[in-house]
Amino acid sequence: MDIIIYLYQKRDLKQPLIQSFPYGDDILVKAGLDVGEGRWFSCAPSEKGDAGGKRNKQASGYEGGKPFNRNARIFLPLWSRLKERLETRKKKREERRLEKRRARELDKVQKQAAVQIADFLKQLSETVDERYECRFVYTDDVRAALSPVNESENGSANGSGWLPELWRRYWHFPEFEEYQSLRWMKPLLAYAEGCHFVALGMAAGATAVVSACAAHMKSLRWILRDGEADQDFLDFLDDFYEENGLAVAVQTLEGQKVYARLLLETAQPVCVLDFTQEPVIPATGLAGGSVWIDFGSLEKKGKRIAAYRPDISYRSLKESWKQTGQNLTPQGKMSIIR
């Protein structure tokens, strides 16, 4: 049994929302976090500048438009240079004061967030059984806020890089990366509908997935990059034809960003089995009612399909975890597909 910790963003929370659900033979622990760039719940450095930012200047006679005498004509250039130096010194003192103020504020915020993160881990430990393997999953928005990978990008002058660094000190679970292992692809086949299929790309368990759908297939078109159709794949095609009486229409693509330029056009609904892990594949030409099963679980792809083709059902492992405890399964009742 595995334990998957699913970290997702949920607004307007005062503390993490932790829920545990059975997921087949595994356990899914969902943790809602109200986080953003440089912000852990309410812990965030102030974005405002110095409270005493307004300056009351007393204009000189010349600057105020008042008449000046002959001596002023002589000493005005000297006074201007002196005033400029005084203003520069004053500005530097102000900047040093603000920098110290920001540093004190950031230190306070970090200490508050550290206490809250430690408390979150304590609550999580009461849900997670350490006897089993635990792995975690970020949604894209939570990854942008917490992942140390973004530290160099977020470590700007406003101190927004402090949160990934702090998170790395406390968070030691390994990240889930087995989206395309056969063990985790098979549950998604419960969403495979219809009798016309299009397979995209190749993965270690792709042929096993396709074979599992063969019973109700009437057509299968398999689109690959040039070079992916190796001898093992050709042998599979021969065996597939002998066992199922179905000839696979194979199409190979050449060039760069081939899937981003691919135009899928179908006259009737199809079930797309996507093994590519490519973030952008146009779905504009698919017939309404089609199903897109993304075995790479790329959130950006799901959002694009939802935005441009809401009449196409997008499915992925991440989407399944997202819906657990919220929405209904294809059977219309709350259950976990095995």
C-alpha positions as CSV (number, residue, x, y, z in Angstrom):
1,M,0.0,0.0,0.0
2,D,1.2,3.5,-0.9
3,I,0.3,6.8,0.6
4,I,0.0,9.7,-1.8
5,I,0.0,13.2,-0.2
6,Y,-1.7,15.6,-2.6
7,L,-0.8,19.3,-2.0
8,Y,-3.3,21.7,-3.6
9,Q,-4.1,25.4,-3.3
10,K,-7.3,26.4,-1.4
11,R,-8.0,30.1,-0.8
12,D,-9.2,31.7,2.4
13,L,-7.9,29.0,4.8
14,K,-6.5,29.9,8.2
15,Q,-4.7,26.6,8.5
16,P,-4.1,23.5,6.3
17,L,-7.1,21.4,5.5
18,I,-6.1,17.7,5.7
19,Q,-8.4,14.9,4.5
20,S,-7.7,11.2,4.0
21,F,-9.5,9.0,1.5
22,P,-9.1,5.3,0.4
23,Y,-7.9,5.1,-3.2
24,G,-8.1,1.5,-4.3
25,D,-5.5,-0.3,-2.2
26,D,-3.8,2.9,-1.4
27,I,-4.5,6.0,0.7
28,L,-4.8,9.5,-0.7
29,V,-4.2,12.3,1.8
30,K,-5.3,15.7,0.4
31,A,-3.8,18.8,2.0
32,G,-5.3,22.2,1.1
33,L,-2.9,25.1,1.5
34,D,-3.5,28.8,1.1
35,V,0.0,29.7,-0.3
36,G,1.4,31.9,-2.9
37,E,4.7,33.4,-4.0
38,G,6.4,34.5,-0.8
39,R,3.3,33.8,1.3
40,W,2.4,31.0,3.7
41,F,-1.2,31.6,4.6
42,S,-1.2,35.0,6.4
43,C,2.6,35.0,6.8
44,A,4.0,37.3,4.2
45,P,6.3,40.4,4.2
46,S,4.4,43.6,3.8
47,E,4.4,44.9,0.2
48,K,4.0,48.5,1.3
49,G,6.9,50.9,1.4
50,D,7.9,53.1,4.3
51,A,4.8,54.4,6.2
52,G,6.4,57.8,6.4
53,G,7.0,58.1,2.7
54,K,5.7,61.6,2.4
55,R,8.3,64.3,2.6
56,N,7.6,67.9,3.4
57,K,10.0,70.0,1.4
58,Q,10.6,73.6,2.1
59,A,11.3,75.1,-1.3
60,S,14.1,77.6,-1.6
61,G,13.3,81.1,-2.8
62,Y,14.2,80.1,-6.4
63,E,12.3,76.9,-6.4
64,G,9.3,78.5,-4.8
65,G,9.1,81.0,-7.5
66,K,10.0,83.9,-5.3
67,P,12.3,86.7,-6.4
68,F,15.9,86.4,-5.5
69,N,18.6,89.0,-5.1
70,R,22.0,89.4,-6.8
71,N,23.8,87.3,-4.1
72,A,21.4,84.5,-4.8
73,R,22.6,84.4,-8.4
74,I,26.1,83.9,-7.3
75,F,25.5,81.3,-4.6
76,L,22.7,79.4,-6.3
77,P,24.9,76.9,-8.2
78,L,26.9,76.2,-5.0
79,W,23.7,75.8,-3.0
80,S,22.2,73.4,-5.6
81,R,25.3,71.1,-5.5
82,L,25.2,71.1,-1.7
83,K,21.5,70.4,-1.6
84,E,22.0,67.5,-4.1
85,R,24.6,66.0,-1.8
86,L,22.4,66.4,1.2
87,E,19.5,64.8,-0.6
88,T,21.7,61.9,-1.7
89,R,22.9,61.2,1.8
90,K,19.4,61.4,3.1
91,K,18.1,59.0,0.5
92,K,20.9,56.5,1.4
93,R,20.1,56.7,5.1
94,E,16.4,56.1,4.2
95,E,17.2,53.1,2.1
96,R,19.4,51.6,4.9
97,R,16.6,52.2,7.4
98,L,14.0,50.5,5.1
99,E,16.3,47.6,4.4
100,K,16.8,46.9,8.1
101,R,13.1,47.3,8.6
102,R,12.4,44.8,5.8
103,A,15.0,42.3,7.2
104,R,13.4,42.5,10.7
105,E,9.9,42.0,9.2
106,L,11.1,39.1,7.1
107,D,12.8,37.4,10.0
108,K,9.5,37.7,12.0
109,V,7.5,36.3,9.1
110,Q,9.9,33.3,8.7
111,K,9.7,32.4,12.3
112,Q,5.9,32.5,12.3
113,A,5.8,30.4,9.1
114,A,8.3,27.9,10.5
115,V,6.1,27.3,13.5
116,Q,3.1,26.8,11.3
117,I,4.9,24.5,8.8
118,A,6.1,22.4,11.8
119,D,2.6,22.2,13.1
120,F,1.3,21.2,9.7
121,L,3.8,18.3,9.6
122,K,2.7,17.3,13.1
123,Q,-0.9,17.1,12.0
124,L,0.1,15.2,8.8
125,S,2.0,12.6,10.9
126,E,-1.2,11.8,12.7
127,T,-2.8,10.9,9.3
128,V,0.1,9.3,7.6
129,D,1.2,5.8,8.6
130,E,5.0,5.7,8.5
131,R,5.0,1.9,7.9
132,Y,4.0,2.6,4.3
133,E,5.8,4.4,1.5
134,C,4.7,8.1,1.3
135,R,5.1,10.3,-1.7
136,F,3.7,13.7,-2.4
137,V,2.3,15.5,-5.4
138,Y,2.3,19.3,-6.0
139,T,-0.4,21.0,-8.1
140,D,1.2,23.6,-10.4
141,D,0.2,26.6,-8.3
142,V,1.5,25.0,-5.1
143,R,4.8,24.0,-6.8
144,A,5.3,27.6,-7.9
145,A,5.1,28.7,-4.3
146,L,6.9,26.0,-2.5
147,S,9.3,24.1,-4.8
148,P,13.0,24.8,-4.2
149,V,13.4,24.5,-7.9
150,N,11.9,28.0,-8.2
151,E,14.1,29.5,-5.5
152,S,16.4,31.2,-7.9
153,E,13.5,32.7,-9.8
154,N,11.7,33.8,-6.7
155,G,14.7,35.0,-4.7
156,S,14.3,38.6,-5.7
157,A,14.8,41.8,-3.8
158,N,11.4,41.5,-2.1
159,G,12.5,38.4,-0.3
160,S,10.0,36.0,-2.0
161,G,12.6,33.2,-2.1
162,W,12.4,32.7,1.6
163,L,9.5,30.3,1.5
164,P,11.0,27.6,-0.8
165,E,14.1,27.6,1.3
166,L,12.1,27.3,4.5
167,W,9.9,24.5,3.0
168,R,13.0,22.6,2.0
169,R,14.2,22.5,5.6
170,Y,11.1,20.8,6.8
171,W,9.6,18.8,3.9
172,H,11.5,15.5,3.2
173,F,8.9,13.3,1.4
174,P,9.9,12.1,-2.1
175,E,7.9,13.4,-5.0
176,F,5.6,11.0,-6.9
177,E,6.9,10.4,-10.4
178,E,5.3,7.2,-11.5
179,Y,2.4,8.6,-13.6
180,Q,3.4,6.4,-16.6
181,S,4.0,3.2,-14.7
182,L,1.5,0.5,-15.6
183,R,0.4,0.3,-12.0
184,W,-0.9,3.9,-12.1
185,M,-2.1,4.0,-15.7
186,K,-4.5,1.1,-15.4
187,P,-7.0,2.8,-13.1
188,L,-7.6,5.5,-15.8
189,L,-8.8,2.9,-18.2
190,A,-12.2,3.0,-16.4
191,Y,-12.6,6.3,-18.3
192,A,-11.9,4.8,-21.7
193,E,-15.2,5.1,-23.7
194,G,-16.3,4.4,-27.3
195,C,-14.8,2.1,-29.9
196,H,-12.6,4.4,-31.9
197,F,-9.2,5.2,-30.3
198,V,-6.2,7.4,-31.0
199,A,-2.9,6.7,-29.2
200,L,-0.2,9.4,-29.0
201,G,3.4,8.7,-28.2
202,M,5.0,5.8,-26.4
203,A,5.6,4.8,-22.8
204,A,6.9,1.7,-21.1
205,G,3.3,0.3,-20.4
206,A,1.6,1.8,-23.5
207,T,1.2,-1.5,-25.3
208,A,-0.3,-3.1,-22.2
209,V,-2.8,-0.2,-21.9
210,V,-3.8,-0.5,-25.5
211,S,-4.2,-4.2,-25.2
212,A,-6.5,-3.7,-22.2
213,C,-8.8,-1.6,-24.4
214,A,-8.8,-4.0,-27.4
215,A,-12.1,-5.8,-26.5
216,H,-14.2,-2.9,-27.5
217,M,-12.0,-1.3,-30.2
218,K,-13.2,-0.9,-33.8
219,S,-10.3,1.3,-34.9
220,L,-7.0,2.4,-33.5
221,R,-4.7,5.1,-34.9
222,W,-1.3,5.3,-33.3
223,I,0.7,8.5,-33.8
224,L,4.4,8.4,-32.9
225,R,7.6,10.5,-33.3
226,D,10.0,9.3,-36.0
227,G,12.2,6.6,-34.3
228,E,9.7,5.5,-31.6
229,A,8.4,2.6,-33.7
230,D,11.2,0.1,-32.8
231,Q,11.2,-3.6,-33.5
232,D,9.4,-4.4,-30.2
233,F,6.6,-2.1,-31.3
234,L,6.4,-3.7,-34.7
235,D,6.2,-7.2,-33.1
236,F,3.4,-5.9,-30.9
237,L,1.4,-4.7,-33.9
238,D,1.7,-8.2,-35.5
239,D,0.6,-9.9,-32.2
240,F,-2.2,-7.4,-31.8
241,Y,-3.6,-8.1,-35.2
242,E,-3.4,-11.9,-34.7
243,E,-5.1,-11.7,-31.3
244,N,-7.8,-9.1,-32.0
245,G,-8.1,-9.0,-35.8
246,L,-7.5,-5.3,-35.8
247,A,-4.9,-3.6,-37.9
248,V,-3.4,-0.5,-36.3
249,A,-3.0,2.6,-38.5
250,V,0.5,3.9,-37.6
251,Q,1.5,7.5,-38.4
252,T,5.0,8.9,-37.7
253,L,5.9,12.5,-37.3
254,E,9.2,14.2,-38.2
255,G,10.7,17.5,-37.1
256,Q,10.6,19.6,-34.0
257,K,7.6,20.2,-31.7
258,V,5.7,17.7,-33.8
259,Y,2.8,17.3,-31.4
260,A,2.3,21.0,-31.0
261,R,1.8,21.2,-34.7
262,L,-0.4,18.1,-34.9
263,L,-3.9,18.6,-36.1
264,L,-6.2,15.8,-34.9
265,E,-9.4,15.7,-36.9
266,T,-12.1,13.1,-36.3
267,A,-15.7,12.9,-37.6
268,Q,-16.9,11.0,-34.6
269,P,-16.0,10.9,-30.9
270,V,-12.7,9.1,-30.1
271,C,-10.8,8.1,-27.0
272,V,-7.3,9.6,-27.0
273,L,-4.7,7.6,-25.1
274,D,-2.0,10.3,-24.5
275,F,1.5,8.9,-23.5
276,T,3.5,11.9,-24.9
277,Q,4.0,14.1,-21.8
278,E,3.8,17.1,-24.2
279,P,2.1,20.1,-22.6
280,V,0.6,21.4,-25.9
281,I,-1.4,19.2,-28.3
282,P,-4.3,20.9,-30.1
283,A,-7.6,19.2,-29.6
284,T,-9.6,21.6,-31.8
285,G,-10.3,19.1,-34.5
286,L,-11.7,16.3,-32.3
287,A,-15.4,15.6,-32.4
288,G,-17.5,16.6,-29.4
289,G,-17.9,13.9,-26.8
290,S,-14.4,12.6,-27.2
291,V,-12.4,11.5,-24.1
292,W,-8.7,12.6,-23.6
293,I,-6.8,10.4,-21.1
294,D,-3.5,12.1,-20.2
295,F,-1.2,9.5,-18.7
296,G,1.4,12.2,-18.1
297,S,-0.9,14.2,-15.8
298,L,0.0,17.6,-17.1
299,E,-2.2,20.2,-15.6
300,K,-1.6,22.8,-18.3
301,K,-2.8,20.4,-20.9
302,G,-6.0,19.8,-19.0
303,K,-6.6,23.5,-18.5
304,R,-6.1,24.2,-22.3
305,I,-8.6,21.4,-23.2
306,A,-11.1,22.7,-20.7
307,A,-10.8,26.3,-22.0
308,Y,-10.9,25.6,-25.7
309,R,-12.9,22.3,-25.9
310,P,-15.2,22.0,-22.9
311,D,-17.2,19.3,-24.8
312,I,-14.2,17.0,-24.5
313,S,-13.7,15.0,-21.2
314,Y,-10.1,15.3,-19.9
315,R,-8.9,12.6,-17.5
316,S,-5.6,12.1,-15.7
317,L,-4.3,10.7,-12.5
318,K,-3.9,14.1,-11.0
319,E,-7.4,15.0,-12.0
320,S,-8.7,11.9,-10.4
321,W,-6.9,12.8,-7.1
322,K,-8.3,16.3,-7.4
323,Q,-11.9,15.1,-7.8
324,T,-11.6,12.5,-5.0
325,G,-13.9,13.6,-2.2
326,Q,-15.4,16.4,-4.4
327,N,-17.0,15.0,-7.5
328,L,-18.6,11.8,-8.7
329,T,-16.8,9.0,-10.6
330,P,-18.1,8.0,-14.1
331,Q,-20.4,5.4,-12.4
332,G,-22.2,8.3,-10.6
333,K,-21.2,7.4,-7.1
334,M,-18.2,8.0,-4.9
335,S,-15.8,5.1,-5.3
336,I,-12.2,4.6,-6.2
337,I,-11.5,2.8,-9.5
338,R,-9.2,-0.2,-9.2
